[in-house]
Amino acid sequence: MAEKKTMLPETERLKHILLEAFLRGESAPHMTAKDMVQELIQQLKPVFKENES
């Protein structure tokens, strides 16, 4: 039997964040993880811009 590959804690946390967003209806079922990450980046850009000033 193949051993289960363990994920990095950051990867595991991101997986849970994306799953929670999907369950809350914040993402469409046809979205890929890449689409979700890109959407998250767009939503976080204003937060990081505020912190820079």
N, C-alpha and C positions, 0 to 999 in steps of 0.2 A: 504494500500500500504506500501511496505517496504521502509524505508528511505535509501537513497544512502549513503554508507559509505564513509567518507572523507579520503583521503590518506594523509600521512605525506608529507611535502614539498619535502623531499629528495626522497621519492618514486615517487612522481609526476615528479620531474626533471629527475630521472633515466628513467622513462617511455618515456619521450620526447627525451632523448638522444638516447635510443634504437630505437625509431621510426624514428628519423632523420637518424641514421646509416642505417636502413633498406631501407629508401627512397633513400639514396645515393648509394645503391647497395653494402654496406659494410658488409652485412650479408645475409645469405640465408633464404628463406621463411620457410624452415623446422627447422631452429634453434630455440631452446627454449630460454627463458629469461636467464635461468641458463647457457646455452652454450654461450650466448652473454656476460654475466658477466665474465665468465671464460676467454673468449678471451680478454676482456678489461683488466683483471688483468694481463694477459701475456704481453699485450702491454705496460702496465704502470710499470711493474717491472724494466726495465732499467732506467726509469725516477727517481724512488725512490732510486735506487742504486747510481745514480749520485749525488743525494742530500745528501746522507750519507757521501760521501767522501769530 
